[in-house]
């Protein structure tokens, strides 16, 4: 039995490191050999995730320059374990001294302390979103393998922040649209309203949550296993393992509860020798197995727990305290969480693609 730091079956990743430790990294095992990969491809994804990238994210200044320590030679994977790491350089641990004996509301401070009897109070340790560096680095490689194996493309974007929502066809959204503004919402008019709201909320010492939608296009039929390893079950576990996530939907999601079976079913038809569905309320997965249509998911993120407003809490002795969080924190995690959702979707899909190939081909 593991301790929750490893994810995947054939394509396995193990992340390591704390927010304010020496560094953060990942070990990837089970990657096929001869996959062309460059450090720039990995770095591109980490740049989308890194702090300090815009005025609506935490101002912690980390370059997050990735180093590949093993498993890659002359621009190709070797088939051996791949180790990648990023050094922590701008940790200001003194900002967290106030949290040493006092629990932040809705954060992991209390539960980590109770479970382990010890915790790294500097920056939140493993509970910090900084842990996701390893996931995003591994996700960049997973994306490359999916594209080479099946031409699969994974993309995510900010669909909603607080009560501001954009209504766009996810199948028509491009990476260029997503990256055209600092909030990563492809609807620029909506994005400007989101940016303004995040800035205003941040000035008040408060935070916001929202919804990220992810889409995988070009997914082959047959990915996913019956019963416990259904594709949507693994996607749900993957994205719900990210910090601050509170809800998961696929296809019609909770809206499907307002339909009858005749309204909700996706009728089949045949075109060019392939069986397709006229609608996609299933979200690309039926019976836990991909049906060849686009996989569309939505993930709800709560407002950032660490805020500057004064809140009531207790210390380790159970004494009532007032707490205002100093330091540099995201007033809204969603813009930086977009590459995290893409990474976790890609990691699930590449693992199932390799499992399908091993069993059925």
Secondary structure as UniProt FT lines:
FT   STRAND          6..7
FT   STRAND          12..17
FT   TURN            19..20
FT   STRAND          23..29
FT   TURN            33..34
FT   HELIX           39..49
FT   TURN            51..52
FT   TURN            55..56
FT   STRAND          66..70
FT   STRAND          72..73
FT   TURN            74..75
FT   STRAND          76..77
FT   STRAND          82..87
FT   HELIX           93..99
FT   TURN            105..106
FT   HELIX           109..116
FT   TURN            123..124
FT   HELIX           125..127
FT   HELIX           129..131
FT   HELIX           132..150
FT   STRAND          153..161
FT   TURN            162..163
FT   STRAND          164..165
FT   HELIX           170..172
FT   HELIX           175..178
FT   TURN            179..180
FT   TURN            182..183
FT   HELIX           188..203
FT   TURN            204..205
FT   STRAND          210..217
FT   TURN            221..222
FT   HELIX           227..229
FT   HELIX           231..240
FT   TURN            243..244
FT   STRAND          245..250
FT   TURN            251..252
FT   HELIX           253..258
FT   HELIX           261..264
FT   STRAND          268..271
FT   TURN            272..273
FT   STRAND          274..277
FT   TURN            281..284
FT   STRAND          285..286
FT   TURN            287..288
FT   STRAND          289..290
FT   STRAND          295..301
FT   STRAND          311..315
FT   TURN            316..317
FT   STRAND          320..323
FT   HELIX           334..360
//
